[in-house]
């Protein structure tokens, strides 16, 4: 898959600059409170409010839940371990790290073919390895959205894609505008930096 992306720290900082200047954790511009949400893996029960984030910038990294991840290495061998995705904004990098029998282990995206976890109802959530992170498909609409964590109830959306065969792009206004085309109402949302709301409205048209 062809990928165009920015380093994680630069991407998050870029989107932050387009906000109102508040350096605090910022949720997306819309919230949907259904008891079930549609995902590429079927409908998923989500307690509370579904609140995707574009970024979280308060000196701390976006938070990833801890799960039993199956890690598929480049030689096709695989193993499963309970861990969470560590997002290091200083190093512009994500990795998995855990301790076993007193030994610290670290796996980076470039060392894997994929990682995945299985939900309580046996649905597989797969992370595509990029240079600096894994990308998890969250929404499979006309414009697909990808999170750098596998958490459906609070994903951190950093990448977008036009259909199944488009390039994976960093979520920025400049990358989003060409995918929307001549759609004044949606473009107006992009100009206001309401990127996830723009994607939602575009996908629903």
C-alpha positions as CSV (number, residue, x, y, z in Angstrom):
1,X,0.0,0.0,0.0
2,X,1.3,3.4,-0.9
3,X,1.5,5.7,2.1
4,X,2.0,9.4,2.5
5,X,2.3,10.5,6.1
6,X,3.9,12.9,8.4
7,X,5.9,12.0,11.6
8,X,3.4,11.5,14.4
9,X,4.6,14.4,16.5
10,X,4.6,16.8,13.5
11,X,1.2,15.6,12.4
12,X,-0.3,16.1,15.9
13,X,1.4,19.5,16.3
14,X,0.2,20.6,12.8
15,X,-3.4,19.9,13.6
16,X,-2.9,21.6,17.0
17,X,-1.8,24.8,15.3
18,X,-5.0,24.8,13.3
19,X,-7.1,24.7,16.4
20,X,-8.0,27.7,18.5
21,X,-4.6,27.5,20.1
22,X,-5.6,25.7,23.3
23,X,-2.9,23.2,24.2
24,X,-5.3,20.7,25.9
25,X,-6.7,17.3,24.9
26,X,-9.2,18.0,22.1
27,X,-12.0,15.7,21.1
28,X,-13.3,15.6,17.6
29,X,-15.9,18.1,16.5
30,X,-18.8,15.6,16.8
31,X,-19.8,12.9,19.2
32,X,-22.2,10.0,18.5
33,X,-23.8,8.3,21.5
34,X,-25.2,5.0,20.0
35,X,-25.3,1.8,21.9
36,X,-23.9,0.1,18.8
37,X,-21.6,1.6,16.1
38,X,-20.8,0.3,12.6
39,X,-17.2,-0.6,11.9
40,X,-15.4,-2.5,9.2
41,X,-15.7,-5.5,11.4
42,X,-19.4,-5.3,12.0
43,X,-21.5,-3.6,14.6
44,X,-19.8,-3.2,18.0
45,X,-21.4,-2.5,21.3
46,X,-19.8,0.6,22.8
47,X,-20.7,1.8,26.3
48,X,-21.0,5.6,26.7
49,X,-20.1,8.1,24.0
50,X,-18.1,7.4,20.8
51,X,-15.6,10.2,20.7
52,X,-12.9,10.0,18.1
53,X,-10.0,12.3,18.5
54,X,-7.8,14.0,16.0
55,X,-5.1,14.6,18.5
56,X,-4.3,14.8,22.2
57,X,-1.7,17.5,23.1
58,X,-1.1,18.3,26.7
59,X,2.4,17.0,27.1
60,X,1.2,13.4,27.1
61,X,0.7,10.9,24.3
62,X,-2.7,9.6,23.2
63,X,-3.7,6.7,25.3
64,X,-4.0,3.1,24.0
65,X,-5.8,0.4,25.8
66,X,-4.0,-2.8,26.9
67,X,-5.0,-5.9,24.9
68,X,-3.9,-9.4,23.9
69,X,-2.1,-8.5,20.6
70,X,-1.0,-11.1,18.1
71,X,2.2,-9.9,16.5
72,X,3.0,-11.3,13.0
73,X,6.7,-10.8,12.3
74,X,8.4,-10.4,8.8
75,X,9.2,-14.1,8.7
76,X,5.5,-15.0,9.2
77,X,6.1,-16.3,12.7
78,X,3.6,-15.0,15.3
79,X,3.0,-14.8,19.0
80,X,0.4,-13.2,21.3
81,X,1.2,-11.0,24.3
82,X,-0.8,-8.6,26.5
83,X,0.5,-5.1,25.8
84,X,-0.5,-1.7,24.6
85,X,0.7,0.6,21.9
86,X,3.2,3.1,23.3
87,X,3.0,6.4,21.4
88,X,6.2,8.4,21.9
89,X,5.8,12.0,20.6
90,X,9.4,12.9,21.3
91,X,10.7,10.1,19.1
92,X,7.8,10.3,16.6
93,X,7.3,6.6,17.0
94,X,4.9,3.9,18.2
95,X,6.0,0.5,19.5
96,X,4.8,-2.4,21.6
97,X,6.8,-3.2,24.7
98,X,6.3,-5.7,27.5
99,X,8.3,-7.5,30.1
100,X,8.5,-11.3,30.3
101,X,10.5,-13.2,32.9
102,X,12.3,-10.0,33.8
103,X,13.3,-9.3,30.2
104,X,12.1,-6.1,28.4
105,X,10.9,-6.7,24.8
106,X,10.1,-4.1,22.2
107,X,8.6,-4.5,18.7
108,X,8.4,-1.7,16.2
109,X,6.1,-1.4,13.2
110,X,8.9,-2.1,10.7
111,X,9.5,-5.4,12.3
112,X,6.0,-6.7,11.7
113,X,3.7,-7.6,8.8
114,X,0.7,-6.8,11.0
115,X,-0.6,-6.8,14.5
116,X,-4.1,-7.7,15.5
117,X,-6.4,-8.3,18.4
118,X,-9.7,-10.1,18.7
119,X,-12.7,-8.6,20.3
120,X,-15.0,-10.3,22.8
121,X,-17.3,-11.4,19.9
122,X,-14.3,-12.8,17.9
123,X,-13.9,-9.9,15.5
124,X,-10.4,-9.2,14.3
125,X,-9.0,-5.7,14.5
126,X,-5.8,-5.4,12.4
127,X,-3.1,-2.8,12.4
128,X,-1.2,-2.1,9.2
129,X,2.5,-1.3,9.8
130,X,3.7,2.1,8.5
131,X,7.1,3.7,9.1
132,X,6.4,5.0,12.5
133,X,3.1,3.4,13.7
134,X,0.3,1.0,13.0
135,X,-2.9,2.1,11.3
136,X,-6.2,0.6,12.3
137,X,-9.2,1.0,10.0
138,X,-12.0,2.7,11.9
139,X,-14.5,3.8,9.3
140,X,-14.9,2.2,5.8
141,X,-17.0,4.9,4.2
142,X,-16.1,6.7,0.9
143,X,-13.3,8.4,2.9
144,X,-11.8,5.8,5.2
145,X,-10.3,6.8,8.6
146,X,-7.5,5.1,10.4
147,X,-6.5,5.4,14.0
148,X,-3.0,4.9,15.5
149,X,-4.6,2.9,18.4
150,X,-7.0,0.0,18.1
151,X,-9.6,1.5,20.5
152,X,-13.0,1.9,18.8
153,X,-14.6,3.9,21.6
154,X,-11.9,6.6,21.6
155,X,-9.7,6.2,18.4
156,X,-7.0,8.7,17.6
157,X,-7.6,9.4,13.9
158,X,-4.4,10.4,12.1
159,X,-4.8,8.9,8.5
160,X,-7.4,8.9,5.8
161,X,-7.9,7.1,2.5
162,X,-10.1,7.5,-0.5
163,X,-11.8,4.2,-1.0
164,X,-9.9,0.8,-0.7
165,X,-7.2,1.6,-3.2
166,X,-6.3,5.2,-2.4
167,X,-3.1,6.2,-0.8
168,X,-3.0,6.4,3.0
169,X,-2.6,10.1,3.8
170,X,-2.0,12.1,7.0
171,X,-5.2,13.7,8.2
172,X,-4.6,17.4,7.3
173,X,-6.9,20.0,5.6
174,X,-4.6,20.0,2.5
175,X,-4.9,16.2,2.1
176,X,-8.6,16.1,2.8
177,X,-9.8,18.9,0.4
178,X,-8.9,17.0,-2.9
179,X,-10.8,13.9,-1.6
180,X,-14.0,15.9,-1.0
181,X,-14.0,17.7,-4.4
182,X,-16.4,20.5,-5.2
183,X,-18.7,20.3,-2.1
184,X,-19.1,23.8,-0.6
185,X,-20.8,22.7,2.6
186,X,-18.2,20.1,3.4
187,X,-15.3,22.3,2.3
188,X,-16.5,25.0,4.7
189,X,-16.1,22.5,7.6
190,X,-12.6,21.7,6.4
191,X,-11.8,25.5,6.4
192,X,-13.0,25.6,10.0
193,X,-10.7,22.6,10.9
194,X,-13.7,20.4,11.6
195,X,-12.1,17.6,9.8
196,X,-13.9,14.6,11.2
197,X,-17.3,16.3,10.9
198,X,-16.4,17.0,7.3
199,X,-15.6,13.4,6.7
200,X,-18.8,12.2,8.4
201,X,-21.0,14.6,6.4
202,X,-19.2,13.7,3.1
203,X,-19.6,9.9,3.8
204,X,-23.3,10.4,4.5
205,X,-24.1,12.2,1.3
